[in-house]
């Protein structure tokens, strides 16, 4: 931005030159018309008469006048010029202080979130643009924070309500098992299995509460080491078998061998696990998830693709925001606490990478890219 303040620099320079010229002109006028001009004799006679009244004779008074004024004339000229310069400079500095006042008022508008536009003098146009941009960023962040807080509060209310369902079921089945010790073995096994499923579901909901708390409090710290991303992705694909089998889905891996990268293995595993879970949650039953990874001279790119409904562009731009869930329903079968993708984005960016999503009528793709020079 420093090159954009040329107009302000020129204005200050011209004002300084104008002050100098004006002071010199007025000083020269005083010297010519008052000191060396029509008041020369009157001023000299006045000084001589005053000295005579103090007891000096005429010649001695004239000599004192010459010593004080005539011989020191350059000093008086410089003094008068300096006084005039500072006088005119003081008048001109008011313009500068007005700049500062205008900037201060503009900052007050930004801090108070006032809707009035930021207007400064033309010389400060670059600063006005920067302030307007800052104001828009602050307003956008404030809006995002408010929306995120609202989503979090709604989610907490939904989770609190959803906790009652599995908890009620667990209590009911355990009560039934406790009150009927002679229940047939097959029925007892059936109810124990149902109780276990409800307890597992209860644990998942409680973990979502912990995720919300941890995301608000934690500062993620990376513990980097050199790792083989190819092996990591293949292991995660193998471990996803149980999760995918619930929807009769499969996972295919197409990665280059020995994609070496310096990063935090645990955090990166969480990134790709979150992406796989998201792909499974929103993919069609009986379809395949594809994991691809390629390396170039300066980057490694990983793409996870699932077959599922198209994500509208408006939602696609928000899925990495915390507490955002793509499904509007309160069903907790998909989406969880809405933190998986937000945490994934945070971890990827801490590694210097980028994460994005694209969706069409057939597939949804998550693209993660890391630089190799980190």
VEXSE-731987 format. One record per residue (C-alpha): residue number from 0; z, x, y. Coordinates in pm, 1 decimal, always signed. Layout:
% VEXSE-731987
 num       pz       px       py
 NUM        Z        X        Y
...
END
This chain:
% VEXSE-731987
 num       pz       px       py
   0     +0.0     +0.0     +0.0
   1    +52.3   +294.5   +239.3
   2   -318.2   +309.0   +325.5
   3   -309.8    -56.1   +432.7
   4    -81.7     +9.2   +730.6
   5   -350.8   +183.5   +936.5
   6   -349.7    -94.0  +1193.1
   7    +26.1    -60.0  +1242.1
   8     -8.0   +319.3  +1277.1
   9   -283.2   +280.4  +1535.8
  10    -77.5    +25.7  +1728.2
  11   +226.0   +255.1  +1741.4
  12    +10.6   +552.8  +1843.3
  13   -164.2   +357.6  +2119.1
  14   +166.6   +225.3  +2251.0
  15   +311.6   +577.6  +2260.2
  16     +7.3   +709.6  +2444.1
  17    +21.4   +415.9  +2684.5
  18   +389.4   +483.6  +2756.5
  19   +316.8   +850.9  +2822.1
  20    +23.1   +779.1  +3052.0
  21   +213.1   +503.8  +3235.6
  22   +517.6   +724.1  +3287.9
  23   +300.0  +1011.5  +3409.9
  24   +110.9   +782.9  +3646.6
  25   +424.2   +628.1  +3795.7
  26   +589.1   +969.1  +3821.4
  27   +284.7  +1112.8  +3992.3
  28   +282.1   +817.8  +4231.1
  29   +645.0   +871.2  +4318.3
  30   +586.7  +1242.0  +4367.8
  31   +277.4  +1192.3  +4582.0
  32   +373.8   +893.5  +4792.6
  33   +750.5   +922.6  +4813.0
  34   +843.2  +1288.1  +4773.4
  35   +535.8  +1460.9  +4916.9
  36   +413.2  +1165.4  +5118.6
  37   +529.1   +943.5  +5396.0
  38   +901.7   +967.1  +5317.0
  39   +909.2  +1347.4  +5303.4
  40  +1023.2  +1402.8  +5665.9
  41  +1259.7  +1107.0  +5675.0
  42  +1433.5  +1213.1  +5353.0
  43  +1458.8  +1576.3  +5470.3
  44  +1595.8  +1475.8  +5811.6
  45  +1847.1  +1241.2  +5648.3
  46  +1979.6  +1519.0  +5422.7
  47  +1998.8  +1768.7  +5713.2
  48  +2190.3  +1521.1  +5932.7
  49  +2438.6  +1453.1  +5654.3
  50  +2497.2  +1825.6  +5607.3
  51  +2542.6  +1870.4  +5986.0
  52  +2808.2  +1599.7  +5988.4
  53  +2985.1  +1793.2  +5716.3
  54  +3012.8  +2090.4  +5957.8
  55  +2695.4  +2289.8  +5902.3
  56  +2465.5  +2401.4  +6178.9
  57  +2099.2  +2291.3  +6170.4
  58  +1948.8  +2611.4  +6021.6
  59  +2214.1  +2637.1  +5752.7
  60  +2162.3  +2267.0  +5665.9
  61  +1782.9  +2319.6  +5638.0
  62  +1842.9  +2621.1  +5412.9
  63  +2069.8  +2416.2  +5183.2
  64  +1807.8  +2137.5  +5172.5
  65  +1540.0  +2386.6  +5066.3
  66  +1765.7  +2540.5  +4798.5
  67  +1857.1  +2202.7  +4651.0
  68  +1530.9  +2008.4  +4671.9
  69  +1231.7  +2228.4  +4755.6
  70  +1310.1  +2519.4  +4522.1
  71  +1413.5  +2282.6  +4236.8
  72  +1125.9  +2042.9  +4282.0
  73   +987.6  +2096.3  +3923.9
  74  +1325.5  +2006.6  +3775.8
  75  +1337.5  +1683.2  +3974.5
  76   +979.1  +1600.8  +3874.1
  77  +1054.7  +1652.3  +3502.1
  78  +1377.7  +1453.3  +3535.3
  79  +1204.8  +1160.8  +3702.7
  80   +926.2  +1172.6  +3443.8
  81  +1181.4  +1171.6  +3158.3
  82  +1370.3   +878.4  +3307.3
  83  +1049.0   +681.9  +3350.5
  84   +932.5   +765.7  +2998.1
  85  +1255.4   +645.0  +2838.1
  86  +1252.8   +333.2  +3056.8
  87   +903.3   +235.2  +2947.5
  88   +976.5   +337.3  +2588.9
  89  +1283.1   +109.5  +2589.5
  90  +1066.0   -177.8  +2705.8
  91   +810.2   -101.7  +2434.3
  92  +1066.9    -61.6  +2156.6
  93  +1137.2   -430.4  +2193.1
  94   +809.2   -487.5  +2011.2
  95   +927.7   -273.0  +1722.3
  96  +1260.3   -452.6  +1699.4
  97  +1067.4   -777.7  +1695.5
  98   +883.0   -648.5  +1390.7
  99  +1218.9   -583.7  +1222.9
 100  +1351.5   -925.9  +1323.4
 101  +1041.2  -1095.2  +1182.3
 102  +1076.3   -899.7   +856.4
 103  +1445.4   -989.2   +836.9
 104  +1368.5  -1358.1   +891.0
 105  +1098.3  -1344.1   +624.3
 106  +1343.4  -1189.0   +377.4
 107  +1594.3  -1464.1   +458.8
 108  +1328.5  -1723.3   +376.0
 109  +1264.7  -1552.3    +43.2
 110  +1637.0  -1529.4    -41.1
 111  +1696.4  -1891.5    +58.1
 112  +1388.5  -2006.1   -138.0
 113  +1246.7  -2180.3   +168.2
 114   +904.2  -2336.4   +134.5
 115   +776.5  -2209.4   +469.6
 116   +493.9  -1954.6   +441.4
 117   +555.5  -1589.0   +527.0
 118   +386.2  -1519.4   +863.0
 119   +405.3  -1179.2  +1035.0
 120   +205.7  -1008.5  +1310.5
 121   -143.6   -888.4  +1211.8
 122    -17.6   -528.1  +1209.5
 123   +223.0   -624.8   +928.5
 124    -31.5   -818.7   +723.9
 125     +7.3   -594.0   +413.7
 126   +383.2   -644.7   +421.7
 127   +336.3  -1019.9   +460.5
 128   +112.0  -1020.6   +153.0
 129   +369.4   -821.3    -45.7
 130   +648.3  -1057.0    +59.8
 131   +440.4  -1362.8    -27.8
 132   +369.4  -1211.2   -370.1
 133   +739.0  -1130.4   -416.2
 134   +831.6  -1485.2   -316.1
 135   +590.7  -1630.8   -572.3
 136   +723.7  -1400.2   -846.6
 137  +1084.9  -1493.7   -770.5
 138  +1000.5  -1863.2   -767.0
 139   +812.4  -1829.1  -1095.0
 140  +1098.3  -1638.5  -1258.1
 141  +1351.8  -1888.7  -1129.3
 142  +1144.4  -2172.6  -1270.3
 143  +1105.4  -1993.4  -1604.1
 144  +1478.9  -1922.2  -1618.9
 145  +1560.0  -2286.7  -1544.5
 146  +1313.4  -2408.2  -1808.3
 147  +1448.9  -2157.7  -2060.3
 148  +1806.2  -2266.2  -1990.9
 149  +1707.6  -2631.8  -2027.5
 150  +1531.9  -2559.8  -2358.0
 151  +1834.3  -2367.2  -2479.7
 152  +2073.5  -2649.3  -2388.1
 153  +1851.5  -2907.7  -2555.5
 154  +1823.9  -2688.0  -2862.9
 155  +2200.7  -2645.2  -2884.2
 156  +2243.7  -3022.4  -2865.3
 157  +1981.2  -3073.2  -3136.9
 158  +2133.7  -2808.4  -3362.9
 159  +2481.1  -2951.0  -3313.6
 160  +2347.7  -3289.1  -3421.7
 161  +2153.9  -3141.6  -3713.8
 162  +2463.7  -2958.4  -3838.5
 163  +2623.0  -3290.4  -3923.5
 164  +2357.6  -3387.8  -4177.7
 165  +2394.3  -3101.3  -4430.1
 166  +2768.1  -3081.4  -4366.9
 167  +2810.0  -3450.9  -4442.5
 168  +2602.5  -3411.1  -4758.3
 169  +2803.5  -3108.9  -4875.3
 170  +3130.1  -3295.1  -4827.3
 171  +2996.1  -3605.9  -5000.7
 172  +2864.6  -3422.9  -5310.0
 173  +3174.4  -3204.0  -5341.2
 174  +3394.1  -3512.3  -5311.3
 175  +3189.1  -3681.1  -5584.7
 176  +3222.0  -3376.4  -5811.9
 177  +3595.1  -3352.1  -5741.6
 178  +3662.3  -3720.5  -5808.6
 179  +3451.1  -3738.6  -6127.0
 180  +3559.2  -3449.7  -6351.2
 181  +3402.0  -3626.4  -6653.3
 182  +3054.7  -3645.4  -6493.4
 183  +2774.9  -3565.0  -6740.7
 184  +2677.7  -3199.4  -6742.4
 185  +2317.2  -3269.3  -6632.4
 186  +2431.6  -3480.1  -6335.6
 187  +2692.6  -3222.1  -6237.9
 188  +2430.1  -2943.3  -6242.1
 189  +2196.8  -3159.2  -6035.6
 190  +2458.3  -3233.8  -5770.4
 191  +2576.1  -2872.2  -5759.4
 192  +2217.4  -2762.7  -5697.3
 193  +2173.8  -3019.6  -5417.0
 194  +2505.6  -2911.6  -5263.6
 195  +2392.4  -2549.0  -5271.0
 196  +2066.7  -2637.9  -5094.1
 197  +2256.3  -2828.3  -4825.5
 198  +2500.2  -2537.7  -4784.1
 199  +2208.9  -2295.2  -4747.0
 200  +2055.1  -2523.4  -4485.8
 201  +2390.3  -2534.4  -4305.7
 202  +2399.1  -2154.8  -4305.7
 203  +2049.0  -2142.2  -4153.6
 204  +2154.4  -2370.8  -3871.3
 205  +2465.1  -2165.3  -3804.0
 206  +2253.8  -1848.6  -3798.6
 207  +2034.4  -2011.3  -3535.9
 208  +2343.6  -2052.2  -3316.9
 209  +2423.3  -1684.6  -3365.3
 210  +2062.2  -1594.0  -3277.9
 211  +2096.6  -1777.4  -2947.6
 212  +2418.3  -1590.8  -2865.4
 213  +2287.7  -1251.7  -2973.8
 214  +1966.5  -1288.2  -2772.4
 215  +2164.2  -1359.2  -2454.8
 216  +2408.9  -1071.7  -2505.5
 217  +2224.7   -793.6  -2683.0
 218  +2038.0   -499.4  -2542.0
 219  +1801.7   -384.4  -2813.5
 220  +1827.5     -9.4  -2870.3
 221  +1554.6   +161.2  -3071.9
 222  +1631.5   +420.7  -3338.4
 223  +1291.8   +580.4  -3379.0
 224  +1159.4   +778.5  -3670.8
 225   +818.4   +848.3  -3818.5
 226   +720.5   +569.6  -4059.1
 227   +422.5   +449.0  -4259.0
 228   +321.4   +110.8  -4115.7
 229    +85.1    +52.2  -4408.9
 230   +372.1    +68.8  -4657.2
 231   +596.3   -143.6  -4434.8
 232   +338.8   -423.1  -4410.6
 233   +270.8   -417.3  -4785.4
 234   +643.2   -442.0  -4861.2
 235   +688.3   -734.9  -4623.1
 236   +393.9   -912.5  -4783.6
 237   +551.2   -869.4  -5129.6
 238   +890.5   -990.4  -5006.3
 239   +734.1  -1303.5  -4854.6
 240   +637.0  -1439.1  -5197.6
 241   +939.6  -1665.3  -5230.2
 242   +901.0  -1804.3  -4879.2
 243   +528.9  -1871.4  -4921.9
 244   +559.9  -2026.4  -5266.6
 245   +738.1  -2328.7  -5116.7
 246   +404.2  -2428.4  -4958.4
 247   +190.0  -2281.7  -5234.5
 248    +63.2  -2018.9  -4990.4
 249    -39.5  -1658.9  -5060.0
 250    -52.6  -1340.1  -4857.4
 251   -337.1  -1086.4  -4863.3
 252   -308.8   -734.9  -4720.5
 253   -603.4   -538.2  -4579.9
 254   -463.4   -225.2  -4417.4
 255   -572.8   +133.3  -4383.1
 256   -370.4   +385.8  -4581.0
 257   -104.1   +595.8  -4411.0
 258    -98.3   +444.0  -4065.9
 259   +176.7   +671.8  -3935.1
 260   +373.8   +562.0  -3630.7
 261   +695.5   +666.1  -3458.0
 262   +918.2   +363.1  -3416.2
 263  +1227.6   +179.2  -3533.7
 264  +1163.0    +66.0  -3894.6
 265  +1424.6   -209.8  -3893.1
 266  +1313.4   -356.5  -3561.7
 267   +944.2   -341.5  -3654.3
 268  +1018.4   -505.8  -3988.6
 269  +1182.4   -788.6  -3794.9
 270   +872.5   -824.1  -3576.5
 271   +632.5   -866.1  -3867.7
 272   +878.4  -1075.8  -4067.5
 273   +906.3  -1315.3  -3770.8
 274   +527.3  -1330.8  -3744.3
 275   +492.1  -1396.8  -4118.4
 276   +753.2  -1671.4  -4107.2
 277   +579.5  -1829.4  -3811.0
 278   +243.3  -1811.3  -3990.4
 279   +397.6  -1971.6  -4299.7
 280   +575.2  -2242.4  -4102.4
 281   +262.1  -2355.2  -3920.4
 282     -0.6  -2277.9  -4184.5
 283   -158.1  -2540.2  -4408.3
 284    -27.1  -2574.7  -4761.9
 285   -226.0  -2389.6  -5025.2
 286   -386.6  -2149.4  -4775.0
 287   -375.7  -1773.6  -4737.0
 288   -213.5  -1550.9  -4473.6
 289   -408.6  -1232.9  -4403.5
 290   -247.0   -911.8  -4276.3
 291   -489.6   -656.0  -4133.9
 292   -414.0   -316.3  -3981.6
 293   -649.9    -59.1  -3837.2
 294   -601.2   +269.4  -3656.1
 295   -811.3   +448.1  -3393.7
 296   -769.2   +770.1  -3202.0
 297   -509.1   +628.4  -2967.7
 298   -393.1   +290.7  -3104.4
 299   -285.3    +98.2  -3413.0
 300   -370.3   -272.1  -3422.5
 301   -214.5   -523.5  -3662.8
 302   -350.6   -878.7  -3695.6
 303   -176.4  -1158.8  -3886.8
 304   -398.3  -1464.6  -3944.1
 305   -309.0  -1803.8  -4089.0
 306   -507.3  -2121.5  -4142.5
 307   -347.1  -2403.1  -3949.0
 308   -382.5  -2649.4  -3663.8
 309   -513.3  -2516.3  -3336.0
 310   -251.4  -2431.8  -3077.3
 311   -345.8  -2571.3  -2733.4
 312   -402.8  -2304.8  -2468.1
 313   -111.5  -2430.2  -2258.8
 314   +130.8  -2384.8  -2547.7
 315    -35.2  -2060.5  -2653.0
 316    +70.0  -1907.9  -2320.7
 317   +433.7  -2008.6  -2376.1
 318   +502.8  -1931.5  -2741.2
 319   +654.4  -1590.0  -2660.9
 320   +910.7  -1740.0  -2422.8
 321  +1263.6  -1762.5  -2555.6
 322  +1383.9  -2099.3  -2687.8
 323  +1028.7  -2234.3  -2690.5
 324   +926.6  -2422.2  -3004.5
 325   +567.8  -2518.7  -3069.7
 326   +669.3  -2843.2  -3236.1
 327   +820.8  -3096.6  -3001.2
 328  +1006.8  -3272.4  -3279.9
 329  +1363.9  -3187.4  -3373.3
 330  +1257.7  -3095.3  -3722.5
 331  +1412.1  -2759.5  -3804.0
 332  +1163.5  -2691.3  -4082.4
 333   +953.8  -2512.4  -3823.5
 334  +1035.0  -2317.1  -3513.4
 335  +1402.0  -2240.7  -3572.5
 336  +1582.2  -2158.9  -3251.6
 337  +1259.4  -2063.3  -3080.8
 338  +1362.8  -1698.5  -3061.9
 339  +1152.8  -1530.0  -3331.7
 340   +843.0  -1468.4  -3122.3
 341  +1044.5  -1387.8  -2808.3
 342  +1241.0  -1121.3  -2996.3
 343   +918.1   -989.6  -3153.1
 344   +764.3   -951.8  -2808.1
 345  +1068.8   -770.1  -2675.2
 346  +1068.6   -522.1  -2965.0
 347   +692.9   -461.5  -2941.6
 348   +711.8   -394.4  -2568.2
 349  +1005.1   -155.9  -2616.2
 350   +769.0    +42.2  -2841.3
 351   +513.3    +47.7  -2558.3
 352   +290.1   -203.9  -2735.5
 353   +147.2   -547.0  -2664.7
 354   +150.2   -874.1  -2856.3
 355    -75.9  -1172.8  -2804.4
 356   -200.2  -1482.8  -2984.6
 357   -534.5  -1656.3  -3021.4
 358   -610.3  -1988.5  -3184.3
 359   -915.5  -2195.9  -3270.7
 360   -984.1  -2504.1  -3478.7
 361   -938.0  -2311.6  -3802.0
 362   -718.5  -2004.3  -3756.6
 363   -432.2  -1870.4  -3549.5
 364   -407.3  -1494.0  -3503.9
 365   -123.9  -1278.2  -3377.4
 366   -240.9   -937.8  -3254.5
 367     +3.8   -649.5  -3219.2
 368   -115.5   -318.6  -3074.1
 369    +78.1     +8.7  -3044.2
 370    -24.8   +328.0  -2863.0
 371     -8.3   +642.4  -3071.9
 372   +106.4   +868.1  -2790.1
 373   +451.0   +712.3  -2749.6
END
